[in-house]
Amino acid sequence: MIINSDFEINERSIEEFARVMVPEALDKTLNLSLIKDDKNIEIKMEIDNKVENFSYINCENKIEEQKQTMTKILLLKFYNKNYSWGGLMGVRPTKVLRRLLATGSTYEEAENMLRDFYLVTDEKIKLLVDTVKKENKFLNREHINLYIGIPFCPSKCKYCSFASYEITSGVGRYYNGFVDTLLKEIEITGKYLKEKNLKIESLYMGGGTPTTLSEKDLERVLIQINKHLDMSNIKEFTLEAGREDSLTEKKFYLAKEYGVDRISLNPQTFNEETLAKVNRRFNRENFDKFFKLGKELGFIINMDLIIGLPDESTEDILYTLNEVEKYDIDNLTVHSLAFKRASNLFKEDKSRKAIDREVIENRIKDLVASKEMFPYYMYRQKNIMEWGENVGYSKEGKESIFNIEMIEENQSTMGLGGGAITKIVLEEGDGKDYIERIVNPKDPALYIREMKERMESKCKLFDRLGER
């Protein structure tokens, strides 16, 4: 793609947008020109001697990179592309709505802008508005959240791009050193947070698969958390228990004993043939046993599903949704498959089986309605299946604060363990935030070697919160 423009534009961003949304434009030359005054911005696009214009009121105080966004939307108009999310690709759409509201728009004005400017459908606008209104009850910038990443799994799922290594692989030889280093990192973090009087609101153990830890090491980590972190302000403590082949009864009892109140049991699909294809072992009887035990212990239970796994038809997905209805879950998170470059699935096969999105979405609506669940957080990604979204549904009072704060990037995060992201969020005004991140190494050997150095950098980063 060649872009000739008389105004400053991020050509790489436009090309990436076209690659996903308008691939037929990739071999074209785009000639762009701008007419701008205090009231309006107009962009003219010429491709192959055909010209299209897009004019909109000047809202640069409300719309981030308005000219850039208008160029992307003009590409959609030029090629008559109609997507339910319009021009919102690879962004957190709730943040777009939240910024419109923060800069003085009413809900009605914001809805009109989403419809007329971003070309979002009424159905998705309603989802956005409902989600934001729910999230507003929980957002709290005064506290922080804490994430602990365990980068080991029983096996590596082909669709996964997260920091995870098979425990039986060569990287597994660093397991003991990783656990010992994590225990030290928890101790250092606890001391620092107490000195700075930083309050943890939510704590999340993810990965990887945290329950890949042995019973002994899971208890060591949980003891260290309770010993060194101030737990007095924590409203929720989540343990991802997504893989039933990593679970034991003792691990559940340990989690309960040391304060975990939320778990995630994630079948992704109930079609065992599909799970075998993506290298994810699954035993339904074992899954049911641990689901029952989780309910008996009083955990709030989330279940994750992925729409669009390899070779799954509409009927396969409907089967999974019918099976989910049999479980008394508190949360349901529905992901649309995104082909991420770091996943083996992206490298092996990027084909997508045609599915009837409308039928599936209607079944999801019926399912969550039958369980009295409501959307409470959502996000989108590039390369996402059928231009869909990832949505978390919850029963009233069972929402995950951590999920809301992470997706909205509203709260600062202290990240420990493999691949964990630490970030500070500082308000700049006009609905904008300054966000800076430090990422722990994904590789356990590198994490072990660099933990103290990274910890020093994270503490210096968090020192800036005191400058607010």
C-alpha positions as CSV (number, residue, x, y, z in Angstrom):
1,M,0.0,0.0,0.0
2,I,1.3,3.4,-1.0
3,I,-0.1,6.4,0.9
4,N,0.2,10.0,-0.4
5,S,-1.2,12.5,2.1
6,D,-1.0,16.3,2.7
7,F,-1.5,15.8,6.4
8,E,0.4,13.8,9.1
9,I,-0.7,10.2,9.3
10,N,0.5,6.9,10.7
11,E,0.9,4.9,7.5
12,R,1.7,1.6,9.4
13,S,-1.6,1.9,11.4
14,I,-3.6,2.5,8.2
15,E,-2.0,-0.5,6.5
16,E,-2.6,-2.8,9.4
17,F,-6.2,-1.7,9.5
18,A,-6.5,-2.5,5.8
19,R,-4.8,-5.8,6.2
20,V,-7.6,-7.0,8.5
21,M,-10.6,-5.0,7.4
22,V,-10.1,-4.1,3.7
23,P,-7.4,-6.5,2.3
24,E,-8.3,-5.5,-1.3
25,A,-6.9,-2.1,-0.7
26,L,-3.4,-3.4,0.2
27,D,-2.1,-3.2,-3.4
28,K,-3.5,0.2,-4.0
29,T,-2.2,3.8,-3.9
30,L,-4.2,6.1,-1.6
31,N,-4.2,9.8,-2.2
32,L,-5.5,11.7,0.8
33,S,-6.2,15.4,1.2
34,L,-7.5,17.4,4.2
35,I,-9.8,20.3,4.6
36,K,-10.1,21.5,8.2
37,D,-11.5,24.4,10.1
38,D,-12.8,25.0,13.6
39,K,-16.1,23.4,12.9
40,N,-15.4,20.5,10.5
41,I,-12.8,18.1,9.2
42,E,-13.1,16.7,5.7
43,I,-10.9,14.0,4.2
44,K,-10.9,13.2,0.5
45,M,-9.6,9.8,-0.6
46,E,-8.8,8.9,-4.2
47,I,-8.1,5.4,-5.4
48,D,-7.9,4.3,-9.0
49,N,-9.4,7.7,-10.1
50,K,-12.4,7.1,-7.9
51,V,-13.0,9.7,-5.1
52,E,-14.8,9.5,-1.8
53,N,-15.2,12.2,0.9
54,F,-15.9,11.9,4.6
55,S,-16.8,15.1,6.5
56,Y,-17.5,15.3,10.2
57,I,-17.6,17.9,13.0
58,N,-14.3,18.7,14.5
59,C,-14.2,16.6,17.7
60,E,-10.5,16.2,18.2
61,N,-11.0,16.9,21.9
62,K,-13.2,13.8,22.1
63,I,-12.0,11.5,19.3
64,E,-8.4,10.4,19.6
65,E,-6.5,10.8,16.4
66,Q,-9.7,11.9,14.5
67,K,-8.1,12.3,11.1
68,Q,-6.4,8.9,11.4
69,T,-9.7,7.3,12.4
70,M,-11.6,9.1,9.6
71,T,-9.2,7.7,7.1
72,K,-9.8,4.2,8.3
73,I,-13.6,4.7,8.2
74,L,-13.3,6.2,4.8
75,L,-11.6,3.0,3.6
76,L,-14.7,1.0,4.8
77,K,-17.0,3.4,3.0
78,F,-14.9,3.3,-0.1
79,Y,-15.2,-0.5,-0.4
80,N,-18.7,-0.8,1.0
81,K,-17.6,-2.8,4.1
82,N,-20.3,-3.2,6.7
83,Y,-19.1,-4.6,10.0
84,S,-21.1,-4.7,13.3
85,W,-18.2,-2.8,15.0
86,G,-17.7,-0.4,12.2
87,G,-14.2,1.1,12.3
88,L,-13.4,-0.1,15.8
89,M,-10.6,-2.7,15.3
90,G,-8.0,-3.8,17.8
91,V,-9.3,-1.4,20.5
92,R,-11.2,-1.5,23.7
93,P,-14.5,0.0,22.5
94,T,-15.7,0.7,26.1
95,K,-12.8,3.1,26.4
96,V,-13.9,4.9,23.3
97,L,-17.4,5.4,24.8
98,R,-15.9,6.3,28.2
99,R,-13.8,9.0,26.7
100,L,-16.8,10.5,24.9
101,L,-18.6,10.6,28.2
102,A,-15.6,12.0,30.1
103,T,-15.3,14.9,27.6
104,G,-18.9,16.0,28.2
105,S,-21.1,14.0,25.8
106,T,-24.3,12.6,27.1
107,Y,-25.1,8.9,26.5
108,E,-27.4,9.9,23.7
109,E,-24.7,12.1,22.0
110,A,-22.1,9.4,22.4
111,E,-24.5,6.8,20.9
112,N,-25.1,9.0,17.9
113,M,-21.3,9.5,17.4
114,L,-20.7,5.7,17.6
115,R,-23.5,5.2,15.0
116,D,-22.7,8.1,12.6
117,F,-19.0,8.4,12.9
118,Y,-17.7,5.0,13.9
119,L,-20.4,3.1,12.0
120,V,-21.2,0.8,14.9
121,T,-24.6,-1.0,14.7
122,D,-27.3,-0.3,17.3
123,E,-27.0,-3.8,18.7
124,K,-23.3,-3.3,19.5
125,I,-23.9,0.2,20.8
126,K,-26.4,-1.2,23.3
127,L,-23.9,-3.8,24.4
128,L,-21.3,-1.0,24.9
129,V,-23.6,1.2,26.9
130,D,-24.9,-1.6,29.1
131,T,-21.3,-2.8,29.8
132,V,-20.0,0.7,30.6
133,K,-22.9,1.4,33.0
134,K,-22.2,-1.8,34.8
135,E,-18.4,-1.2,34.9
136,N,-18.9,2.3,36.4
137,K,-20.1,0.7,39.7
138,F,-16.7,-0.9,40.2
139,L,-14.0,1.4,38.8
140,N,-11.6,2.5,41.5
141,R,-8.4,4.3,40.7
142,E,-7.3,4.8,44.3
143,H,-6.3,1.2,44.8
144,I,-4.1,-1.2,42.7
145,N,-4.5,-4.8,41.5
146,L,-1.9,-7.5,41.6
147,Y,-1.3,-10.3,39.1
148,I,0.8,-13.4,39.5
149,G,1.7,-15.3,36.3
150,I,2.6,-19.0,36.4
151,P,4.1,-19.7,33.0
152,F,3.6,-23.5,33.0
153,C,0.9,-25.7,31.6
154,P,0.2,-29.5,31.3
155,S,0.3,-29.0,27.5
156,K,0.5,-26.0,25.1
157,C,-2.9,-25.3,23.5
158,K,-2.4,-24.4,19.8
159,Y,-4.5,-21.2,20.0
160,C,-2.6,-19.9,23.0
161,S,-0.2,-16.9,22.7
162,F,0.3,-16.3,26.4
163,A,3.4,-16.9,28.5
164,S,3.3,-20.7,29.0
165,Y,5.6,-23.7,28.6
166,E,4.8,-27.3,28.9
167,I,5.8,-28.5,32.3
168,T,7.3,-31.7,30.8
169,S,9.3,-29.8,28.2
170,G,13.0,-28.8,28.5
171,V,11.9,-25.5,30.0
172,G,10.4,-27.5,32.9
173,R,13.9,-27.9,34.4
174,Y,13.6,-24.3,35.5
175,Y,10.4,-25.0,37.5
176,N,11.9,-25.2,40.9
177,G,14.0,-22.1,40.4
178,F,11.0,-20.2,39.1
179,V,9.0,-21.0,42.2
180,D,11.8,-20.0,44.6
181,T,12.3,-16.7,42.6
182,L,8.5,-16.0,42.7
183,L,8.5,-16.5,46.5
184,K,11.2,-13.9,46.8
185,E,9.5,-11.5,44.4
186,I,6.3,-11.7,46.5
187,E,8.3,-10.9,49.6
188,I,10.0,-7.9,48.0
189,T,6.7,-6.6,46.6
190,G,4.8,-6.9,49.9
191,K,7.4,-4.9,51.7
192,Y,7.4,-2.2,49.0
193,L,3.6,-1.9,48.8
194,K,3.3,-1.6,52.6
195,E,6.0,1.1,52.7
196,K,4.2,3.1,50.1
197,N,0.8,2.4,51.6
198,L,-0.6,1.1,48.3
199,K,-3.8,-0.9,48.7
200,I,-4.5,-4.0,46.7
201,E,-8.1,-4.3,45.7
202,S,-8.0,-7.5,43.6
203,L,-5.5,-10.4,43.3
204,Y,-5.3,-12.7,40.4
205,M,-3.2,-15.9,39.8
206,G,-3.1,-16.6,36.1
207,G,-0.8,-18.0,33.5
208,G,-0.2,-20.4,31.9
209,T,-2.1,-22.6,34.3
210,P,-1.4,-21.8,38.0
211,T,-2.7,-25.2,39.2
212,T,0.2,-26.8,37.3
213,L,2.0,-26.0,40.5
214,S,2.4,-29.0,42.7
215,E,0.3,-29.2,45.8
216,K,3.4,-28.4,47.9
217,D,4.4,-25.4,45.8
218,L,0.9,-24.0,45.5
219,E,0.7,-24.0,49.2
220,R,4.1,-22.3,49.5
221,V,3.0,-19.6,47.1
222,L,-0.4,-19.1,48.9
223,I,1.4,-18.9,52.3
224,Q,3.8,-16.3,51.0
225,I,1.0,-14.2,49.6
226,N,-0.8,-14.2,52.9
227,K,2.4,-13.6,54.9
228,H,3.8,-10.7,52.9
229,L,0.9,-8.9,51.2
230,D,-1.7,-6.8,53.0
231,M,-4.9,-8.7,52.4
232,S,-7.1,-6.4,54.4
233,N,-8.4,-4.4,51.4
234,I,-8.7,-7.2,48.9
235,K,-12.2,-7.7,47.6
236,E,-11.5,-10.7,45.5
237,F,-8.8,-13.4,45.1
238,T,-9.0,-15.4,41.8
239,L,-7.2,-18.6,40.9
240,E,-7.3,-19.8,37.3
241,A,-8.0,-23.5,37.5
242,G,-8.8,-23.8,33.8
243,R,-7.3,-27.2,33.1
244,E,-9.0,-30.1,34.9
245,D,-6.0,-32.3,34.2
246,S,-4.0,-30.0,36.5
247,L,-6.4,-30.2,39.5
248,T,-6.5,-32.2,42.7
249,E,-8.9,-32.0,45.6
250,K,-6.1,-30.9,47.9
251,K,-5.4,-27.9,45.6
252,F,-9.0,-26.8,45.9
253,Y,-8.9,-27.1,49.6
254,L,-5.7,-25.2,49.8
255,A,-7.1,-22.4,47.7
256,K,-10.1,-22.2,50.0
257,E,-8.0,-22.2,53.1
258,Y,-5.7,-19.4,52.0
259,G,-8.4,-17.0,50.8
260,V,-9.2,-17.7,47.2
261,D,-12.8,-17.0,46.5
262,R,-13.0,-17.1,42.7
263,I,-11.9,-19.8,40.3
264,S,-12.1,-20.3,36.5
265,L,-12.9,-23.7,35.1
266,N,-12.5,-23.4,31.3
267,P,-13.6,-26.2,29.0
268,Q,-13.3,-23.7,26.0
269,T,-15.6,-26.2,24.2
270,F,-17.3,-29.5,25.2
271,N,-16.4,-31.1,21.9
272,E,-13.5,-33.4,22.9
273,E,-12.5,-34.0,19.3
274,T,-11.8,-30.3,18.9
275,L,-9.9,-30.2,22.2
276,A,-7.7,-33.0,21.0
277,K,-6.9,-31.1,17.8
278,V,-5.7,-28.0,19.7
279,N,-3.6,-30.2,22.1
280,R,-5.8,-29.7,25.2
281,R,-6.5,-32.8,27.2
282,F,-10.0,-33.0,28.7
283,N,-11.9,-35.5,30.8
284,R,-15.6,-34.6,31.2
285,E,-16.1,-36.8,34.3
286,N,-13.1,-35.2,36.0
287,F,-14.2,-31.7,35.0
288,D,-17.7,-32.4,36.5
289,K,-16.1,-33.7,39.7
290,F,-14.1,-30.5,40.3
291,F,-17.0,-28.3,39.3
292,K,-19.1,-29.9,41.9
293,L,-16.3,-29.6,44.5
294,G,-15.9,-25.9,43.6
295,K,-19.6,-25.3,44.3
296,E,-19.4,-27.2,47.6
297,L,-16.5,-25.0,48.7
298,G,-18.4,-21.8,47.8
299,F,-16.2,-20.5,45.0
300,I,-17.5,-18.1,42.5
301,I,-17.0,-20.0,39.3
302,N,-16.3,-18.6,35.8
303,M,-16.4,-20.7,32.7
304,D,-14.5,-19.7,29.5
305,L,-15.6,-20.6,26.0
306,I,-14.0,-19.9,22.6
307,I,-16.1,-19.4,19.5
308,G,-14.4,-20.4,16.3
309,L,-12.0,-23.2,17.2
310,P,-10.7,-25.3,14.3
311,D,-13.4,-27.2,12.3
312,E,-16.2,-26.4,14.7
313,S,-19.5,-25.9,13.0
314,T,-22.5,-23.9,14.2
315,E,-24.0,-27.1,15.5
316,D,-20.8,-27.9,17.4
317,I,-20.9,-24.5,19.1
318,L,-24.6,-24.8,19.9
319,Y,-23.9,-28.2,21.5
320,T,-21.3,-26.6,23.8
321,L,-23.7,-23.8,24.7
322,N,-26.4,-26.4,25.5
323,E,-24.0,-28.2,27.7
324,V,-23.0,-25.0,29.6
325,E,-26.6,-24.5,30.5
326,K,-26.4,-27.6,32.7
327,Y,-23.9,-26.0,35.0
328,D,-24.7,-23.5,37.8
329,I,-22.0,-21.0,36.9
330,D,-21.7,-17.5,38.2
331,N,-19.7,-16.0,35.3
332,L,-19.5,-16.9,31.6
333,T,-16.7,-15.5,29.4
334,V,-17.3,-15.9,25.7
335,H,-14.2,-15.4,23.5
336,S,-14.2,-15.0,19.7
337,L,-11.1,-16.8,18.4
338,A,-8.3,-14.4,17.4
339,F,-5.4,-15.7,15.3
340,K,-2.4,-14.3,17.2
341,R,1.0,-14.5,15.6
342,A,2.5,-16.1,18.7
343,S,0.1,-19.0,18.6
344,N,0.9,-22.3,16.9
345,L,-2.6,-22.2,15.4
346,F,-1.7,-19.0,13.5
347,K,1.5,-20.6,12.2
348,E,-0.2,-23.9,11.1
349,D,-3.7,-23.0,9.8
350,K,-5.4,-19.6,9.4
351,S,-8.5,-21.0,7.8
352,R,-11.8,-20.3,9.5
353,K,-14.9,-22.5,9.2
354,A,-18.0,-20.6,8.3
355,I,-20.4,-20.3,11.2
356,D,-23.8,-18.6,11.6
357,R,-23.0,-15.8,13.9
358,E,-26.6,-14.6,14.3
359,V,-27.8,-18.0,15.4
360,I,-24.9,-18.4,17.9
361,E,-25.3,-14.9,19.3
362,N,-29.0,-15.5,19.8
363,R,-28.3,-18.7,21.7
364,I,-25.8,-16.9,23.9
365,K,-28.4,-14.3,24.7
366,D,-30.9,-17.0,25.6
367,L,-28.3,-18.8,27.7
368,V,-27.2,-15.8,29.8
369,A,-30.8,-14.6,30.2
370,S,-31.8,-18.0,31.6
371,K,-29.0,-17.7,34.1
372,E,-29.9,-14.1,34.9
373,M,-26.5,-12.9,33.7
374,F,-25.6,-9.5,32.3
375,P,-22.5,-8.2,30.3
376,Y,-20.0,-6.6,32.7
377,Y,-16.8,-6.3,30.7
378,M,-15.7,-6.7,27.1
379,Y,-12.9,-6.2,24.6
380,R,-12.0,-6.8,21.0
381,Q,-8.8,-7.8,19.2
382,K,-7.3,-7.7,15.7
383,N,-7.9,-10.8,13.6
384,I,-10.9,-11.7,15.7
385,M,-13.3,-14.3,14.4
386,E,-16.3,-12.9,12.5
387,W,-15.5,-9.4,13.8
388,G,-17.0,-10.4,17.1
389,E,-16.0,-9.5,20.7
390,N,-15.0,-11.1,23.9
391,V,-17.7,-10.6,26.6
392,G,-17.8,-11.5,30.2
393,Y,-21.3,-12.1,31.7
394,S,-22.1,-12.3,35.4
395,K,-24.8,-12.8,37.8
396,E,-25.6,-9.7,39.9
397,G,-23.0,-9.2,42.6
398,K,-20.6,-11.8,41.1
399,E,-18.7,-9.6,38.7
400,S,-14.9,-9.8,38.6
401,I,-13.3,-6.5,39.6
402,F,-9.9,-7.5,38.3
403,N,-11.3,-8.2,34.8
404,I,-13.0,-4.8,34.7
405,E,-10.0,-2.9,35.9
406,M,-7.6,-4.7,33.5
407,I,-9.7,-4.3,30.4
408,E,-10.5,-0.6,31.1
409,E,-6.8,0.1,32.0
410,N,-8.2,2.2,34.8
411,Q,-6.1,0.9,37.7
412,S,-2.4,0.4,38.1
413,T,-1.1,-3.2,38.2
414,M,1.8,-4.8,39.9
415,G,2.7,-7.9,37.9
416,L,4.7,-10.8,39.4
417,G,5.9,-14.0,37.8
418,G,6.5,-15.1,34.3
419,G,5.3,-12.7,31.6
420,A,3.4,-10.5,34.0
421,I,2.8,-6.9,33.0
422,T,3.3,-4.1,35.5
423,K,1.7,-0.8,34.6
424,I,1.0,2.6,36.1
425,V,-2.1,4.6,35.0
426,L,-1.9,8.3,35.5
427,E,-4.8,10.6,34.6
428,E,-4.0,13.3,32.0
429,G,-7.4,14.9,31.6
430,D,-10.0,15.0,28.8
431,G,-10.6,11.3,29.3
432,K,-6.9,10.5,28.5
433,D,-4.5,8.5,30.7
434,Y,-0.8,8.1,30.6
435,I,0.1,4.4,30.8
436,E,3.6,3.0,31.2
437,R,4.5,-0.7,31.4
438,I,7.3,-3.0,32.4
439,V,7.1,-6.7,31.4
440,N,8.6,-9.6,33.3
441,P,10.4,-12.1,31.1
442,K,8.2,-14.9,29.8
443,D,11.1,-17.3,29.8
444,P,11.6,-18.8,33.3
445,A,15.4,-18.9,33.0
446,L,15.5,-15.2,32.1
447,Y,12.9,-14.4,34.8
448,I,15.0,-16.1,37.4
449,R,18.1,-14.2,36.3
450,E,16.5,-10.7,36.0
451,M,13.9,-10.7,38.8
452,K,15.7,-8.4,41.2
453,E,16.6,-5.9,38.4
454,R,13.1,-5.9,37.1
455,M,11.7,-5.5,40.6
456,E,13.8,-2.4,41.1
457,S,12.5,-0.9,37.9
458,K,8.9,-1.7,38.9
459,C,9.3,0.0,42.2
460,K,10.7,3.1,40.6
461,L,7.8,3.1,38.2
462,F,5.3,2.8,41.0
463,D,7.1,5.6,42.9
464,R,5.5,7.9,40.3
465,L,2.0,7.1,41.7
466,G,3.0,9.1,44.7
467,E,3.6,12.1,42.5
468,R,-0.1,12.3,41.5
